[in-house]
């Protein structure tokens, strides 16, 4: 009996990979650490995506669901919860026993070989170690492994140098520091207080837009938005030039919150310490600046891949981004320009241990701007390669939307207001668009 292909993670890309495998006549086995499929998405279920419904549904997943009488949503921008209810949960149900929740992968290796052993390595199957929610342990053999575990569980710290700031752990333990976009109830509970948002991406912009509404309703509320870079750069995105309309509108709204004075923007503020002032955290910068005591710090500085369970797998990773080396050049936020990020397939996602692939947000390492449809194209190509269809594996079936932002993230120490973007800071446009965020 042929061994299954193990998929790590039952998120959007993991479920899509399973659907593609089934369609190719290959048996998948999906292990999900959470107690339900799409557990990470459920953690931000209140957030609206800026990708429309058609870009959030994998074609193979749709074909599998079509046999159950499911009807694909045609338009609109769902929240994470709506994405689960309208597509991800039904897909997990359709996959049935092949999706096992409450099963955390704690190790992957080659049978009888640790990472240092060459002899016979390529002929051996993969061994996947699993720990169940009750602490029970088991292992499964696999012909190949697709790691779609994502990065949600490993957020980047507030500390600007890559390590947690002094006192950051204490602030988190006291409930004064979090790493998730607040929902309306949380934001409302901070009315009249001081909230510090640390981060430069779409998640930070989403939090800023939401908190600006709290300031409008309760003007005594103060919001400080902390950027590490010395320039605003592409913080506000491409505005109306962004081919993802909602993504552009998100940046425009965040820009408006700043220009209206609802939010105080601080650039070149590199957090080094979070001290305590009577139970309220105080954020300190490397250059000696410090903010007023805060009621809450929201750190949305991106995420990092977790390779702790892959120590016995031979990986080829970029030393800066921790992305597969062949992917890193395409997604490097330091250098890529408008439209330069291309779809990545099996050839770029493979590693020295043949049959092991990293897909989804984890394949971008520490780089941002990953889209669901990028992941769907990745798994289509990877599964085609596993099925021996080299033509389909090499083909690119996806054209990604332009961000409308020219240039990389700019000079780290630049102070010009428009440094790092030849497109400049987008001007406000019509505001009749629902809130959105990255997926």
N, C-alpha and C positions, 0 to 999 in steps of 0.2 A: 504493500500500500504506500502510495506516494505521500511524503510528508507535507503538512500544510505550510503556507506562508504566514508567519506571525506578524501581526500589525500591532504596534505599541501605541495605544491611545485611540479612544472612540470619539474623537472630535470630528470636525467637518472633513479633514483630509483622511483620517483613519477610516471613517465610514465609507468615504468615496473609494478608497483603495480596496476595501472589502468588496464593494459592489463591482468594481472593475475586475477583480480576481474571479469572482463568481461568473461573470460574463465570459471570461476567458477559460472557464472550466477548471480553475485552480481553487482549491479549498482554502479559505482564509480563516484565521483564528485571531480575534481581536481581544487584547487585554486592556482594560480601562481601570485606572487606579480609583477613580471616583465611584460613588454608589449608583450612578446613572450615566448613560451615554451623554456626551457633550457637557460634562460636569464643569469644565472651565468656562464654557459659554454661559452656563447658568449663573456663574458668579458675577457676570456683568449683564445679566438679562435685562436690566432696566435701560441699557444704553442702546440708542438707535444707530444702526450701521449706516455708512455712507455709500455702500454698494447696494444697487437695486436688486430686487428678488431674482431676476434672471441670472445674475452673476453669482448668486449664492447657492445655486443648485447644480450639482454635478450631473452631467448627462447620463452616466451609467447609473447613478443613484435614481435619477428620474425614470429611467427605463425600468429599473427594478420595481419602483413604487407604482409605475403605471399599471402593472399587472394586478395591483391590489385595489384599483379603483380610485387611487389618489389623484387629485388634480393640482397641478403646479400653480402657485400664485403667479400672476402675470406681471404685476407692477407694484410700485411702492417700495418703501425702505423700512424693513422690519426692525424691531428691537431684537436683542439677543433672545429674549423669551419667545418672541413670535417666530424667530428662526428655528428654535427648538421645536415648538409646537407644530409649526407648519411644514417642517421638512426633516430635521435631524432625528427627532424622536420616532417618527414614522419609519424612517430608513433603518434605524437601529432595530425596531420591531420586525421589519421585513427580513433583516439578516438573522434574526432569531438567536439560536443557541451559539452561533458563531461569535457573538459579542458577549464577553464575560466581564461584568462590572465588579468592583471591589477587589480587583486583582492587579496589584502593582508589580510591574517588572522591576526587579532589583539587580538583575545581572544578565548579560548576554555574553556568550563565549563560543568557541569551537569545541566540539566534543573531544575530550581528552587532551586538549591543547590550550595552554595559557598563551598570552599574547606574544611570548618570546619564541615559541616553537614553530619552526618552518616545516619540518618533515610531515608530509601527508596532510597538511593543513587544509588545502583546497578541496580535498576529497571528503572531509568530515562535515556532518550537518551542524547547524547552529544549535546551541543549547540555551534555552531561555528559562531563567529562574523567576518564579512568581511567589509573591507573598500575599495571602488573602487577608481580608479585613480582620479576621479572627486570629491572625498570627500564623496560620498554617502555611507550610511551604510546599512547593512542587516544582517540577521542571518539565519542559516540553521540547522535543526536537522539532526543528524547522528546516525546510529547504532554503528559505530566505527570510530576511527580517526587514520590515519597513518601519522605521522609527518616525512616528507622527505624533510624538508626545508633546510637542509644543514647548512654550517657554513660560506659560502663565504662572507656574509655581515658583519661579526664580526671578522676582523683580530686582531691578538695579537699585542700589542704595542711594540715599541722599548725598552721601559723601562724593565730592567732585573728583576725587582721584581714583575712583573705582572701589574703594573700601568704604564700609560704613563710617559715617562721621562719628566722632567721639560723642557718646551719649545718645546715639541714634536708637540703639537697642532698648535703652531705658524709656525713651519717649514712646516707642512702639508698645512696650509692655504696659505702659500706663494708659494706653488707649488714645494717646495724643498724636500718633503718627500712623498713617495707613498708606496702602499702595493700590487702592482701587478708586475708580471714578465714583464719587458719592451719588447716591440716588436723591430724589427730591426731598425725602424725609430727613436724610442726613444733612443735606445742604441747609434746609430750613432750620434745623436744630442749632446751627451756628450763627443764626441771625443775630446781629448786634455785637458779634465777636470779631476776632481777627483770624483769618484763614491764610495759610501760606501754601502756595502750589509750586512745587519744584518739578520742572520738566519742560521740554521744548517741542513735543510731538503732538499728534492728533488727540491722544488721551488727555494731555494737559489742556489743550485748547477746548476740549469738550467740557472739562471741569470748570474752566474759566467762564465759558458761556453760561453754564448753569448757575455758577456763583454770582455772576453779574445780575441775574434775575433776582437773587436774594438781596443784593445791594439796592436794586431799584425798589424793592418792596420795603426794605428796612435800611435806610441810608446810613445808619450808624455802623453797619457791617463794613469791615475793611478786608480787602483781598490783596495780598502781595504775590506777584507772579515772578518767580526766580528763574532766570536763565543763566547758565554757566558761561555761555559764549559772550564775548564782548560786544557782539553785534546782534541786532534783531534778525538779520539775514532772512532765511526762508521760514521763519517761525509762523508767519501767517499764510503760508502756502501760495498757490498760484491764483487765488481769487477766481474771476470769471474765465481765466485762461485754462483752468483745470478741466480736463475732459470728464472727470467724475464731478458732476455738478454739486452734489452735496458735500463732497470733500472741500471743494473750493469755497462753498458758502460757510462751512465751519470756520475756516481761517478768517474769512471776512467778518464774521460775527465776533470772533475773539479780538480782532483788530479794532472793531467798533467799541468793544467793552473798554479797551485801553484808551482810545481817543476820547471817549465820553467821560473819562476819569472815574469809571466804576472800578477799575483795577489799576494797581500801581505796578508797573513793569520795571524790574531791576535786571540789568545786564552785567555780565562779568562777575556774577556773584557765585563764588565757588565754595560751597558749604564745607566747613571743616569741623564744626562742633555744634551740638545741640545741648545747651545747658538748661537747667531748671530754675525757674523764678516763681517760687510759691506754687508749684504744681503746673505751671504753664511753661511750655518749651520756648527757648530763645534760639534762633538760628544765627550762627556766626559764619562770616566769610573769611577766606584766607587773607584778604587784604585789610582785615580789622573791622569791617563793617558788621553791624548786628541789627537784626530786626526787632521790633517791639514784641513782647511776649505774645505768643499765639494761643488760640484755643484749639486749633487743629492744624497739623501739617499733612498735606497730601502729596506724596512723592510719586510722580508719574514720569520717571526717567527712563522708561523702557524695560526690557526684560533680557535675560541671559539664558542660553541653553544649558541644560544639565547633562553632563557626560559622566556623572559619578557611577552609573550602572553600566557604562561601556568601557571600563578600564581594560577589559580583556579582548576588545575588538580593535583591529587595526584601522585607524581613521586617518584621513588626510584632510587636515583642517588648516585654515588660514590663521596665522598667529595673532592677528589683530581682531578680526571679527568673530572668530570661532565658528565660521561657516565652512562648509566644504570648500576646499581651495579653488575648485573650478567655478564656484558660484560667487566667491568673494569679490572678484574683479567686477562683476556685473552689479553688485548691490552695495558696494562701498559708498557710504554716505559722504565720505570726505571728497570724492572725486567725480561721482557720476553726474551727468547733466540731463537736461530735458529729454525724456523718452529713451534714455540709454539702458535702462534696466530691461533685459529681455527675459522671455520665458525660459526656465531651466528644465532640463529633462534628465533621463536616466544617465546619460554620459557624464553630466556634471554632478549628479547626486550620488554616484557610486563611490565606494571606498575600497581600499586594498583587499579587505576580506570580501571576495566576490559574493554577491547576493545580499549585501547589507547596504541599505539606502536610508538617508535622512531626508524627509520631506516636510512640507508645511512651514510654519513660522520658524521652527528650529533650524531649517536649512538656510535661513538668513542670518543665523548666529545673533550677533548684537545689532545688526542693521534693522532699521524700521521699514515701514511702508509695505508690508506684506499684504497681499490681497487673497481672498478665498479662491478666486478664479486662477491665480497663479498656482496654488496648491493643487487644484483639480487637474490642471495641465501636467503638473509634475507626476501625479499618481497615474494618470493615463499613460504617460511615457514609461514610467518604471514598470508598470504591470505588463505593458507590451514587451518590454525587454525580457521580463521573466517568462513570458509566453513564447519567446523566441522570434517575435515579430520585429525584426531589426528596422524595417522600413518605418513602421508606425512609431517605434521608439525614437527614431531620429527626427521624425516630422514635428514641426511646430504648428499647433492648431490654435494659437492664441496671439492676439495683438493687444498689448496692455495699454490702458489709457494714459495719456501724458499728464503729468502733474501740473504743468504750466509753470514750474519753477526751474529757471536756468542755473546751472552751476551746482557745485556741491554745497556743503554746509558753511563754506567760507573760512576766512582766517580766524583761528580760535581766539586770538587776542585783538581782533579788529574792533574799532569803536564806531565806525561809520554806521549810521542808522540803516543803510541799505546794503551793507557789505554782505557778500556771499550770494547775492541773487541779482542777476542782470535784469530780472523782471521787476525789481523794486518791491515795495510794499503795496499790496493790492488795495484799491480804494473800495469803500463800502458800496455794496449793490443792494438790490431789493432784499428785504429780510423776511419774506413770507415763506420760508422754507423750514421744514421740520428739523430739529437738532439731529446731528449725525456724528458718528465717530468711526475710527478704524476698526477693522475686524482682524 
